[in-house]
Amino acid sequence: MPIYTYETIPAKKGQKVRRFEIEQRMSDDPLKKDPKTGLSVKRIITGGSGTIFGGLSVMAMNRKKGG
């Protein structure tokens, strides 16, 4: 299941924002309230984790060496 990041929406000026992560199914509705504080929340879009390969590429390994 994916992990979603949420941030509280401060009710008063100067109130500290709380950011938290929660594991949810993709089919679940987004949270409306922080389970800990009861404040309204919004879902934060964060970068994904792509796959990074190191070393030679397959194309480089298939090239003839030398001239």
N, CA, C and O atoms as a Tripos MOL2 file, in Angstrom:
@<TRIPOS>MOLECULE
protein
  268   267    67     0     0
PROTEIN
NO_CHARGES

@<TRIPOS>ATOM
      1 N           0.8480   -1.1850    0.0000 N.3       1 MET1
      2 CA          0.0000    0.0000    0.0000 C.3       1 MET1
      3 C           0.8910    1.2450    0.0000 C.2       1 MET1
      4 O           1.9420    1.2650    0.6420 O.2       1 MET1
      5 N           0.4670    2.2700   -0.7180 N.am      2 PRO2
      6 CA          1.2610    3.4980   -0.7640 C.3       2 PRO2
      7 C           1.1770    4.2940    0.5420 C.2       2 PRO2
      8 O           0.2270    4.1660    1.3140 O.2       2 PRO2
      9 N           2.1890    5.1040    0.7540 N.am      3 ILE3
     10 CA          2.2300    5.9840    1.9170 C.3       3 ILE3
     11 C           1.9750    7.4030    1.4310 C.2       3 ILE3
     12 O           2.6600    7.8920    0.5320 O.2       3 ILE3
     13 N           0.9800    8.0660    2.0320 N.am      4 TYR4
     14 CA          0.6190    9.4240    1.6580 C.3       4 TYR4
     15 C           1.0780   10.3990    2.7320 C.2       4 TYR4
     16 O           1.0620   10.0810    3.9210 O.2       4 TYR4
     17 N           1.4860   11.5890    2.3050 N.am      5 THR5
     18 CA          1.9020   12.6500    3.2090 C.3       5 THR5
     19 C           0.7780   13.6630    3.3270 C.2       5 THR5
     20 O           0.2070   14.0970    2.3260 O.2       5 THR5
     21 N           0.4680   14.0310    4.5560 N.am      6 TYR6
     22 CA         -0.5640   15.0250    4.8450 C.3       6 TYR6
     23 C           0.0280   16.1480    5.6690 C.2       6 TYR6
     24 O           1.0390   15.9730    6.3500 O.2       6 TYR6
     25 N          -0.6190   17.3130    5.6000 N.am      7 GLU7
     26 CA         -0.2020   18.4830    6.3650 C.3       7 GLU7
     27 C          -1.4510   19.1290    6.9510 C.2       7 GLU7
     28 O          -2.4600   19.2940    6.2650 O.2       7 GLU7
     29 N          -1.3690   19.4940    8.2430 N.am      8 THR8
     30 CA         -2.5210   20.1410    8.8740 C.3       8 THR8
     31 C          -2.6810   21.5570    8.3440 C.2       8 THR8
     32 O          -1.7090   22.2050    7.9550 O.2       8 THR8
     33 N          -3.9220   22.0240    8.3350 N.am      9 ILE9
     34 CA         -4.2380   23.3990    7.9390 C.3       9 ILE9
     35 C          -4.4890   24.1560    9.2420 C.2       9 ILE9
     36 O          -5.4790   23.8920    9.9230 O.2       9 ILE9
     37 N          -3.6030   25.0950    9.5990 N.am     10 PRO10
     38 CA         -3.7460   25.7920   10.8800 C.3      10 PRO10
     39 C          -5.0960   26.5120   11.0030 C.2      10 PRO10
     40 O          -5.5500   27.1640   10.0630 O.2      10 PRO10
     41 N          -5.7280   26.3830   12.1790 N.am     11 ALA11
     42 CA         -7.0040   27.0340   12.4350 C.3      11 ALA11
     43 C          -6.8020   28.4970   12.8210 C.2      11 ALA11
     44 O          -7.6750   29.3330   12.5870 O.2      11 ALA11
     45 N          -5.6410   28.8020   13.4160 N.am     12 LYS12
     46 CA         -5.3290   30.1670   13.8530 C.3      12 LYS12
     47 C          -3.9990   30.6090   13.2690 C.2      12 LYS12
     48 O          -3.1370   29.7800   12.9790 O.2      12 LYS12
     49 N          -3.8310   31.9000   13.0980 N.am     13 LYS13
     50 CA         -2.5750   32.4530   12.6020 C.3      13 LYS13
     51 C          -1.4750   32.1550   13.6200 C.2      13 LYS13
     52 O          -1.6580   32.3350   14.8240 O.2      13 LYS13
     53 N          -0.3460   31.7050   13.1190 N.am     14 GLY14
     54 CA          0.7910   31.4010   13.9740 C.3      14 GLY14
     55 C           0.8010   29.9760   14.5120 C.2      14 GLY14
     56 O           1.7610   29.5700   15.1680 O.2      14 GLY14
     57 N          -0.2550   29.2130   14.2420 N.am     15 GLN15
     58 CA         -0.3160   27.8330   14.7020 C.3      15 GLN15
     59 C           0.6320   26.9850   13.8570 C.2      15 GLN15
     60 O           0.6860   27.1360   12.6360 O.2      15 GLN15
     61 N           1.3670   26.1080   14.4990 N.am     16 LYS16
     62 CA          2.3600   25.2910   13.8100 C.3      16 LYS16
     63 C           1.6810   24.2140   12.9450 C.2      16 LYS16
     64 O           0.6860   23.6100   13.3450 O.2      16 LYS16
     65 N           2.2370   23.9970   11.7760 N.am     17 VAL17
     66 CA          1.7520   22.9790   10.8370 C.3      17 VAL17
     67 C           2.3880   21.6420   11.2160 C.2      17 VAL17
     68 O           3.5800   21.5750   11.5150 O.2      17 VAL17
     69 N           1.5900   20.5940   11.2020 N.am     18 ARG18
     70 CA          2.1100   19.2560   11.4780 C.3      18 ARG18
     71 C           2.0330   18.4420   10.1950 C.2      18 ARG18
     72 O           0.9850   18.3720    9.5540 O.2      18 ARG18
     73 N           3.1500   17.8300    9.8270 N.am     19 ARG19
     74 CA          3.2080   16.9910    8.6390 C.3      19 ARG19
     75 C           3.3660   15.5420    9.0980 C.2      19 ARG19
     76 O           4.1810   15.2460    9.9710 O.2      19 ARG19
     77 N           2.5810   14.6420    8.5020 N.am     20 PHE20
     78 CA          2.6560   13.2360    8.8830 C.3      20 PHE20
     79 C           2.3800   12.3590    7.6740 C.2      20 PHE20
     80 O           1.8190   12.8130    6.6770 O.2      20 PHE20
     81 N           2.7790   11.1020    7.7740 N.am     21 GLU21
     82 CA          2.5720   10.1310    6.7050 C.3      21 GLU21
     83 C           1.6490    9.0380    7.2070 C.2      21 GLU21
     84 O           1.6660    8.6820    8.3850 O.2      21 GLU21
     85 N           0.8460    8.5140    6.2980 N.am     22 ILE22
     86 CA         -0.0760    7.4370    6.6530 C.3      22 ILE22
     87 C          -0.1960    6.4840    5.4700 C.2      22 ILE22
     88 O          -0.2320    6.9080    4.3150 O.2      22 ILE22
     89 N          -0.2560    5.1900    5.7780 N.am     23 GLU23
     90 CA         -0.4000    4.1700    4.7370 C.3      23 GLU23
     91 C          -1.8890    3.9790    4.4550 C.2      23 GLU23
     92 O          -2.6780    3.7150    5.3620 O.2      23 GLU23
     93 N          -2.2560    4.1160    3.1800 N.am     24 GLN24
     94 CA         -3.6490    3.9790    2.7610 C.3      24 GLN24
     95 C          -3.7180    3.2320    1.4400 C.2      24 GLN24
     96 O          -2.7560    3.2100    0.6720 O.2      24 GLN24
     97 N          -4.8600    2.6250    1.1900 N.am     25 ARG25
     98 CA         -5.0920    2.0320   -0.1230 C.3      25 ARG25
     99 C          -5.3280    3.1720   -1.1180 C.2      25 ARG25
    100 O          -5.7760    4.2550   -0.7420 O.2      25 ARG25
    101 N          -5.0230    2.9130   -2.3830 N.am     26 MET26
    102 CA         -5.2550    3.9310   -3.4100 C.3      26 MET26
    103 C          -6.7430    4.2130   -3.5670 C.2      26 MET26
    104 O          -7.1250    5.3130   -3.9660 O.2      26 MET26
    105 N          -7.5830    3.2340   -3.2580 N.am     27 SER27
    106 CA         -9.0290    3.4050   -3.3950 C.3      27 SER27
    107 C          -9.6500    4.1490   -2.2050 C.2      27 SER27
    108 O         -10.8090    4.5570   -2.2780 O.2      27 SER27
    109 N          -8.8970    4.3310   -1.1100 N.am     28 ASP28
    110 CA         -9.4080    5.0550    0.0560 C.3      28 ASP28
    111 C          -9.5490    6.5400   -0.2390 C.2      28 ASP28
    112 O          -8.7580    7.1070   -0.9920 O.2      28 ASP28
    113 N         -10.5490    7.1630    0.3500 N.am     29 ASP29
    114 CA        -10.7120    8.6130    0.2320 C.3      29 ASP29
    115 C          -9.6100    9.3090    1.0210 C.2      29 ASP29
    116 O          -9.1610    8.7860    2.0410 O.2      29 ASP29
    117 N          -9.1630   10.4890    0.5640 N.am     30 PRO30
    118 CA         -8.1560   11.2330    1.3300 C.3      30 PRO30
    119 C          -8.7080   11.6060    2.7050 C.2      30 PRO30
    120 O          -9.9100   11.8050    2.8790 O.2      30 PRO30
    121 N          -7.7930   11.6950    3.6820 N.am     31 LEU31
    122 CA         -8.1980   12.1090    5.0270 C.3      31 LEU31
    123 C          -8.7000   13.5450    5.0010 C.2      31 LEU31
    124 O          -8.2490   14.3510    4.1870 O.2      31 LEU31
    125 N          -9.6310   13.8620    5.8880 N.am     32 LYS32
    126 CA        -10.1340   15.2240    6.0370 C.3      32 LYS32
    127 C          -9.6530   15.8220    7.3560 C.2      32 LYS32
    128 O          -9.5270   17.0400    7.4840 O.2      32 LYS32
    129 N          -9.3830   14.9510    8.3410 N.am     33 LYS33
    130 CA         -8.9500   15.3910    9.6670 C.3      33 LYS33
    131 C          -7.7120   14.6260   10.0960 C.2      33 LYS33
    132 O          -7.5470   13.4570    9.7450 O.2      33 LYS33
    133 N          -6.8390   15.2820   10.8550 N.am     34 ASP34
    134 CA         -5.6610   14.6580   11.4380 C.3      34 ASP34
    135 C          -6.1330   13.7160   12.5540 C.2      34 ASP34
    136 O          -6.8260   14.1570   13.4710 O.2      34 ASP34
    137 N          -5.7690   12.4270   12.4900 N.am     35 PRO35
    138 CA         -6.2160   11.4940   13.5150 C.3      35 PRO35
    139 C          -5.6930   11.8500   14.9150 C.2      35 PRO35
    140 O          -6.3100   11.4810   15.9140 O.2      35 PRO35
    141 N          -4.5800   12.5500   14.9930 N.am     36 LYS36
    142 CA         -3.9720   12.8920   16.2790 C.3      36 LYS36
    143 C          -4.5470   14.1830   16.8710 C.2      36 LYS36
    144 O          -4.8470   14.2330   18.0640 O.2      36 LYS36
    145 N          -4.7030   15.2260   16.0500 N.am     37 THR37
    146 CA         -5.1110   16.5370   16.5670 C.3      37 THR37
    147 C          -6.5520   16.9240   16.2120 C.2      37 THR37
    148 O          -7.1430   17.7810   16.8690 O.2      37 THR37
    149 N          -7.1170   16.2940   15.1750 N.am     38 GLY38
    150 CA         -8.4710   16.6340   14.7520 C.3      38 GLY38
    151 C          -8.5450   17.8510   13.8360 C.2      38 GLY38
    152 O          -9.6350   18.2420   13.4170 O.2      38 GLY38
    153 N          -7.3880   18.4600   13.5160 N.am     39 LEU39
    154 CA         -7.3640   19.6090   12.6080 C.3      39 LEU39
    155 C          -7.6060   19.1530   11.1740 C.2      39 LEU39
    156 O          -7.3470   17.9980   10.8340 O.2      39 LEU39
    157 N          -8.0980   20.0500   10.3400 N.am     40 SER40
    158 CA         -8.2740   19.7610    8.9110 C.3      40 SER40
    159 C          -6.9090   19.5240    8.2790 C.2      40 SER40
    160 O          -5.9110   20.1140    8.6940 O.2      40 SER40
    161 N          -6.8730   18.6620    7.2800 N.am     41 VAL41
    162 CA         -5.6110   18.3390    6.6080 C.3      41 VAL41
    163 C          -5.7620   18.4240    5.0960 C.2      41 VAL41
    164 O          -6.8680   18.3990    4.5570 O.2      41 VAL41
    165 N          -4.6080   18.5260    4.4220 N.am     42 LYS42
    166 CA         -4.5630   18.4340    2.9590 C.3      42 LYS42
    167 C          -3.4540   17.4590    2.5990 C.2      42 LYS42
    168 O          -2.4490   17.3500    3.3030 O.2      42 LYS42
    169 N          -3.6530   16.7510    1.4890 N.am     43 ARG43
    170 CA         -2.6480   15.7920    1.0300 C.3      43 ARG43
    171 C          -1.5530   16.5510    0.3010 C.2      43 ARG43
    172 O          -1.8350   17.4400   -0.5020 O.2      43 ARG43
    173 N          -0.3320   16.2070    0.5740 N.am     44 ILE44
    174 CA          0.8340   16.8510   -0.0360 C.3      44 ILE44
    175 C           1.3720   15.9360   -1.1410 C.2      44 ILE44
    176 O           1.5370   14.7340   -0.9360 O.2      44 ILE44
    177 N           1.6390   16.5110   -2.2970 N.am     45 ILE45
    178 CA          2.2230   15.7550   -3.4090 C.3      45 ILE45
    179 C           3.7400   15.7720   -3.2240 C.2      45 ILE45
    180 O           4.3540   16.8370   -3.1490 O.2      45 ILE45
    181 N           4.3310   14.5870   -3.1520 N.am     46 THR46
    182 CA          5.7810   14.4890   -3.0010 C.3      46 THR46
    183 C           6.3500   13.7040   -4.1730 C.2      46 THR46
    184 O           5.6140   13.0180   -4.8820 O.2      46 THR46
    185 N           7.6490   13.8040   -4.3730 N.am     47 GLY47
    186 CA          8.3080   13.0950   -5.4620 C.3      47 GLY47
    187 C           8.3230   11.6040   -5.2220 C.2      47 GLY47
    188 O           8.4070   11.1560   -4.0790 O.2      47 GLY47
    189 N           8.2440   10.8450   -6.2750 N.am     48 GLY48
    190 CA          8.2880    9.3950   -6.1630 C.3      48 GLY48
    191 C           9.7180    8.8960   -6.0760 C.2      48 GLY48
    192 O          10.6660    9.6800   -6.1180 O.2      48 GLY48
    193 N           9.8600    7.6150   -5.9570 N.am     49 SER49
    194 CA         11.1990    7.0270   -5.9050 C.3      49 SER49
    195 C          11.3920    6.1880   -7.1600 C.2      49 SER49
    196 O          10.9130    5.0580   -7.2520 O.2      49 SER49
    197 N          12.0880    6.7540   -8.1040 N.am     50 GLY50
    198 CA         12.3440    6.0470   -9.3490 C.3      50 GLY50
    199 C          13.4720    5.0450   -9.1720 C.2      50 GLY50
    200 O          14.1930    5.0800   -8.1740 O.2      50 GLY50
    201 N          13.6210    4.1650  -10.1290 N.am     51 THR51
    202 CA         14.6870    3.1680  -10.0830 C.3      51 THR51
    203 C          15.9070    3.7200  -10.7940 C.2      51 THR51
    204 O          15.8180    4.1880  -11.9290 O.2      51 THR51
    205 N          17.0520    3.6610  -10.1190 N.am     52 ILE52
    206 CA         18.2980    4.1670  -10.6910 C.3      52 ILE52
    207 C          19.2740    3.0020  -10.7720 C.2      52 ILE52
    208 O          19.5610    2.3400   -9.7740 O.2      52 ILE52
    209 N          19.7710    2.7690  -11.9600 N.am     53 PHE53
    210 CA         20.7260    1.6850  -12.1660 C.3      53 PHE53
    211 C          22.1230    2.2720  -12.3070 C.2      53 PHE53
    212 O          22.3010    3.3200  -12.9280 O.2      53 PHE53
    213 N          23.1060    1.6040  -11.7360 N.am     54 GLY54
    214 CA         24.4940    2.0580  -11.8580 C.3      54 GLY54
    215 C          25.2490    1.1490  -12.8070 C.2      54 GLY54
    216 O          24.7640    0.0800  -13.1780 O.2      54 GLY54
    217 N          26.4250    1.5740  -13.1920 N.am     55 GLY55
    218 CA         27.2620    0.7510  -14.0530 C.3      55 GLY55
    219 C          26.9760    0.9640  -15.5310 C.2      55 GLY55
    220 O          26.3230    1.9310  -15.9220 O.2      55 GLY55
    221 N          27.4720    0.0500  -16.3330 N.am     56 LEU56
    222 CA         27.3160    0.1380  -17.7830 C.3      56 LEU56
    223 C          25.8890   -0.1920  -18.1990 C.2      56 LEU56
    224 O          25.2190   -1.0200  -17.5830 O.2      56 LEU56
    225 N          25.4490    0.4640  -19.2380 N.am     57 SER57
    226 CA         24.1280    0.1470  -19.7690 C.3      57 SER57
    227 C          24.2430   -1.0870  -20.6680 C.2      57 SER57
    228 O          25.3420   -1.4730  -21.0660 O.2      57 SER57
    229 N          23.1270   -1.6870  -20.9750 N.am     58 VAL58
    230 CA         23.1050   -2.8550  -21.8510 C.3      58 VAL58
    231 C          23.6570   -2.4770  -23.2130 C.2      58 VAL58
    232 O          24.3830   -3.2620  -23.8230 O.2      58 VAL58
    233 N          23.3270   -1.2910  -23.7000 N.am     59 MET59
    234 CA         23.8100   -0.8480  -25.0130 C.3      59 MET59
    235 C          25.3260   -0.7130  -25.0050 C.2      59 MET59
    236 O          25.9760   -1.0850  -25.9820 O.2      59 MET59
    237 N          25.9010   -0.1950  -23.9380 N.am     60 ALA60
    238 CA         27.3540   -0.0230  -23.8700 C.3      60 ALA60
    239 C          28.0550   -1.3700  -23.8310 C.2      60 ALA60
    240 O          29.1530   -1.5030  -24.3720 O.2      60 ALA60
    241 N          27.4590   -2.3610  -23.2130 N.am     61 MET61
    242 CA         28.0850   -3.6860  -23.1080 C.3      61 MET61
    243 C          28.0800   -4.4280  -24.4370 C.2      61 MET61
    244 O          28.8850   -5.3380  -24.6340 O.2      61 MET61
    245 N          27.1860   -4.0570  -25.3560 N.am     62 ASN62
    246 CA         27.0740   -4.7270  -26.6460 C.3      62 ASN62
    247 C          27.9770   -4.1260  -27.7240 C.2      62 ASN62
    248 O          28.0790   -4.6750  -28.8210 O.2      62 ASN62
    249 N          28.6340   -3.0010  -27.4180 N.am     63 ARG63
    250 CA         29.5130   -2.3730  -28.4030 C.3      63 ARG63
    251 C          30.8460   -3.1000  -28.4860 C.2      63 ARG63
    252 O          31.3430   -3.6440  -27.5000 O.2      63 ARG63
    253 N          31.4170   -3.0970  -29.6990 N.am     64 LYS64
    254 CA         32.7530   -3.6840  -29.8830 C.3      64 LYS64
    255 C          33.7840   -2.7660  -29.2770 C.2      64 LYS64
    256 O          33.6650   -1.5440  -29.3720 O.2      64 LYS64
    257 N          34.7910   -3.3380  -28.6560 N.am     65 LYS65
    258 CA         35.8510   -2.5380  -28.0420 C.3      65 LYS65
    259 C          36.9850   -2.3610  -29.0370 C.2      65 LYS65
    260 O          37.2730   -3.2340  -29.8560 O.2      65 LYS65
    261 N          37.6190   -1.1950  -28.9340 N.am     66 GLY66
    262 CA         38.7690   -0.9330  -29.7880 C.3      66 GLY66
    263 C          38.3630   -0.4780  -31.1900 C.2      66 GLY66
    264 O          37.1760   -0.3190  -31.4740 O.2      66 GLY66
    265 N          39.3280   -0.2720  -32.0480 N.am     67 GLY67
    266 CA         39.0380    0.2630  -33.3490 C.3      67 GLY67
    267 C          39.3180   -0.6230  -34.4490 C.2      67 GLY67
    268 O          39.1040   -0.2590  -35.6050 O.2      67 GLY67
@<TRIPOS>BOND
     1     1     2 1
     2     2     3 1
     3     3     4 2
     4     3     5 am
     5     5     6 1
     6     6     7 1
     7     7     8 2
     8     7     9 am
     9     9    10 1
    10    10    11 1
    11    11    12 2
    12    11    13 am
    13    13    14 1
    14    14    15 1
    15    15    16 2
    16    15    17 am
    17    17    18 1
    18    18    19 1
    19    19    20 2
    20    19    21 am
    21    21    22 1
    22    22    23 1
    23    23    24 2
    24    23    25 am
    25    25    26 1
    26    26    27 1
    27    27    28 2
    28    27    29 am
    29    29    30 1
    30    30    31 1
    31    31    32 2
    32    31    33 am
    33    33    34 1
    34    34    35 1
    35    35    36 2
    36    35    37 am
    37    37    38 1
    38    38    39 1
    39    39    40 2
    40    39    41 am
    41    41    42 1
    42    42    43 1
    43    43    44 2
    44    43    45 am
    45    45    46 1
    46    46    47 1
    47    47    48 2
    48    47    49 am
    49    49    50 1
    50    50    51 1
    51    51    52 2
    52    51    53 am
    53    53    54 1
    54    54    55 1
    55    55    56 2
    56    55    57 am
    57    57    58 1
    58    58    59 1
    59    59    60 2
    60    59    61 am
    61    61    62 1
    62    62    63 1
    63    63    64 2
    64    63    65 am
    65    65    66 1
    66    66    67 1
    67    67    68 2
    68    67    69 am
    69    69    70 1
    70    70    71 1
    71    71    72 2
    72    71    73 am
    73    73    74 1
    74    74    75 1
    75    75    76 2
    76    75    77 am
    77    77    78 1
    78    78    79 1
    79    79    80 2
    80    79    81 am
    81    81    82 1
    82    82    83 1
    83    83    84 2
    84    83    85 am
    85    85    86 1
    86    86    87 1
    87    87    88 2
    88    87    89 am
    89    89    90 1
    90    90    91 1
    91    91    92 2
    92    91    93 am
    93    93    94 1
    94    94    95 1
    95    95    96 2
    96    95    97 am
    97    97    98 1
    98    98    99 1
    99    99   100 2
   100    99   101 am
   101   101   102 1
   102   102   103 1
   103   103   104 2
   104   103   105 am
   105   105   106 1
   106   106   107 1
   107   107   108 2
   108   107   109 am
   109   109   110 1
   110   110   111 1
   111   111   112 2
   112   111   113 am
   113   113   114 1
   114   114   115 1
   115   115   116 2
   116   115   117 am
   117   117   118 1
   118   118   119 1
   119   119   120 2
   120   119   121 am
   121   121   122 1
   122   122   123 1
   123   123   124 2
   124   123   125 am
   125   125   126 1
   126   126   127 1
   127   127   128 2
   128   127   129 am
   129   129   130 1
   130   130   131 1
   131   131   132 2
   132   131   133 am
   133   133   134 1
   134   134   135 1
   135   135   136 2
   136   135   137 am
   137   137   138 1
   138   138   139 1
   139   139   140 2
   140   139   141 am
   141   141   142 1
   142   142   143 1
   143   143   144 2
   144   143   145 am
   145   145   146 1
   146   146   147 1
   147   147   148 2
   148   147   149 am
   149   149   150 1
   150   150   151 1
   151   151   152 2
   152   151   153 am
   153   153   154 1
   154   154   155 1
   155   155   156 2
   156   155   157 am
   157   157   158 1
   158   158   159 1
   159   159   160 2
   160   159   161 am
   161   161   162 1
   162   162   163 1
   163   163   164 2
   164   163   165 am
   165   165   166 1
   166   166   167 1
   167   167   168 2
   168   167   169 am
   169   169   170 1
   170   170   171 1
   171   171   172 2
   172   171   173 am
   173   173   174 1
   174   174   175 1
   175   175   176 2
   176   175   177 am
   177   177   178 1
   178   178   179 1
   179   179   180 2
   180   179   181 am
   181   181   182 1
   182   182   183 1
   183   183   184 2
   184   183   185 am
   185   185   186 1
   186   186   187 1
   187   187   188 2
   188   187   189 am
   189   189   190 1
   190   190   191 1
   191   191   192 2
   192   191   193 am
   193   193   194 1
   194   194   195 1
   195   195   196 2
   196   195   197 am
   197   197   198 1
   198   198   199 1
   199   199   200 2
   200   199   201 am
   201   201   202 1
   202   202   203 1
   203   203   204 2
   204   203   205 am
   205   205   206 1
   206   206   207 1
   207   207   208 2
   208   207   209 am
   209   209   210 1
   210   210   211 1
   211   211   212 2
   212   211   213 am
   213   213   214 1
   214   214   215 1
   215   215   216 2
   216   215   217 am
   217   217   218 1
   218   218   219 1
   219   219   220 2
   220   219   221 am
   221   221   222 1
   222   222   223 1
   223   223   224 2
   224   223   225 am
   225   225   226 1
   226   226   227 1
   227   227   228 2
   228   227   229 am
   229   229   230 1
   230   230   231 1
   231   231   232 2
   232   231   233 am
   233   233   234 1
   234   234   235 1
   235   235   236 2
   236   235   237 am
   237   237   238 1
   238   238   239 1
   239   239   240 2
   240   239   241 am
   241   241   242 1
   242   242   243 1
   243   243   244 2
   244   243   245 am
   245   245   246 1
   246   246   247 1
   247   247   248 2
   248   247   249 am
   249   249   250 1
   250   250   251 1
   251   251   252 2
   252   251   253 am
   253   253   254 1
   254   254   255 1
   255   255   256 2
   256   255   257 am
   257   257   258 1
   258   258   259 1
   259   259   260 2
   260   259   261 am
   261   261   262 1
   262   262   263 1
   263   263   264 2
   264   263   265 am
   265   265   266 1
   266   266   267 1
   267   267   268 2
@<TRIPOS>SUBSTRUCTURE
     1 MET1         2 RESIDUE 1 A MET
     2 PRO2         6 RESIDUE 1 A PRO
     3 ILE3        10 RESIDUE 1 A ILE
     4 TYR4        14 RESIDUE 1 A TYR
     5 THR5        18 RESIDUE 1 A THR
     6 TYR6        22 RESIDUE 1 A TYR
     7 GLU7        26 RESIDUE 1 A GLU
     8 THR8        30 RESIDUE 1 A THR
     9 ILE9        34 RESIDUE 1 A ILE
    10 PRO10       38 RESIDUE 1 A PRO
    11 ALA11       42 RESIDUE 1 A ALA
    12 LYS12       46 RESIDUE 1 A LYS
    13 LYS13       50 RESIDUE 1 A LYS
    14 GLY14       54 RESIDUE 1 A GLY
    15 GLN15       58 RESIDUE 1 A GLN
    16 LYS16       62 RESIDUE 1 A LYS
    17 VAL17       66 RESIDUE 1 A VAL
    18 ARG18       70 RESIDUE 1 A ARG
    19 ARG19       74 RESIDUE 1 A ARG
    20 PHE20       78 RESIDUE 1 A PHE
    21 GLU21       82 RESIDUE 1 A GLU
    22 ILE22       86 RESIDUE 1 A ILE
    23 GLU23       90 RESIDUE 1 A GLU
    24 GLN24       94 RESIDUE 1 A GLN
    25 ARG25       98 RESIDUE 1 A ARG
    26 MET26      102 RESIDUE 1 A MET
    27 SER27      106 RESIDUE 1 A SER
    28 ASP28      110 RESIDUE 1 A ASP
    29 ASP29      114 RESIDUE 1 A ASP
    30 PRO30      118 RESIDUE 1 A PRO
    31 LEU31      122 RESIDUE 1 A LEU
    32 LYS32      126 RESIDUE 1 A LYS
    33 LYS33      130 RESIDUE 1 A LYS
    34 ASP34      134 RESIDUE 1 A ASP
    35 PRO35      138 RESIDUE 1 A PRO
    36 LYS36      142 RESIDUE 1 A LYS
    37 THR37      146 RESIDUE 1 A THR
    38 GLY38      150 RESIDUE 1 A GLY
    39 LEU39      154 RESIDUE 1 A LEU
    40 SER40      158 RESIDUE 1 A SER
    41 VAL41      162 RESIDUE 1 A VAL
    42 LYS42      166 RESIDUE 1 A LYS
    43 ARG43      170 RESIDUE 1 A ARG
    44 ILE44      174 RESIDUE 1 A ILE
    45 ILE45      178 RESIDUE 1 A ILE
    46 THR46      182 RESIDUE 1 A THR
    47 GLY47      186 RESIDUE 1 A GLY
    48 GLY48      190 RESIDUE 1 A GLY
    49 SER49      194 RESIDUE 1 A SER
    50 GLY50      198 RESIDUE 1 A GLY
    51 THR51      202 RESIDUE 1 A THR
    52 ILE52      206 RESIDUE 1 A ILE
    53 PHE53      210 RESIDUE 1 A PHE
    54 GLY54      214 RESIDUE 1 A GLY
    55 GLY55      218 RESIDUE 1 A GLY
    56 LEU56      222 RESIDUE 1 A LEU
    57 SER57      226 RESIDUE 1 A SER
    58 VAL58      230 RESIDUE 1 A VAL
    59 MET59      234 RESIDUE 1 A MET
    60 ALA60      238 RESIDUE 1 A ALA
    61 MET61      242 RESIDUE 1 A MET
    62 ASN62      246 RESIDUE 1 A ASN
    63 ARG63      250 RESIDUE 1 A ARG
    64 LYS64      254 RESIDUE 1 A LYS
    65 LYS65      258 RESIDUE 1 A LYS
    66 GLY66      262 RESIDUE 1 A GLY
    67 GLY67      266 RESIDUE 1 A GLY
